[in-house]
């Protein structure tokens, strides 16, 4: 019997990583609504500038949220928010990617 080049450790690593990819996958969009994004410093130590910057802003795309940081060392996460279509269209008319809830709502 010939020895296999795949050891038990390598096999378990491949199976585990494939299972993790299948479980996490891409987030699905809600059936009756839209997805917006916001920056969150919850559970982390973030600067006061980041807290104030993140407080009332929503983003239409993940990339817009990624590009809009208060400073270079900001470690805030980007989280998804599900909202209905009418609110989304009110906050993000054509060509607008950042909404400030204090002014736009």
Secondary structure as UniProt FT lines:
FT   HELIX           8..24
FT   TURN            31..32
FT   STRAND          34..40
FT   TURN            42..43
FT   HELIX           48..54
FT   TURN            55..56
FT   STRAND          57..59
FT   HELIX           62..67
FT   TURN            72..73
FT   STRAND          77..83
FT   HELIX           85..91
FT   TURN            94..95
FT   STRAND          98..100
FT   HELIX           101..104
//
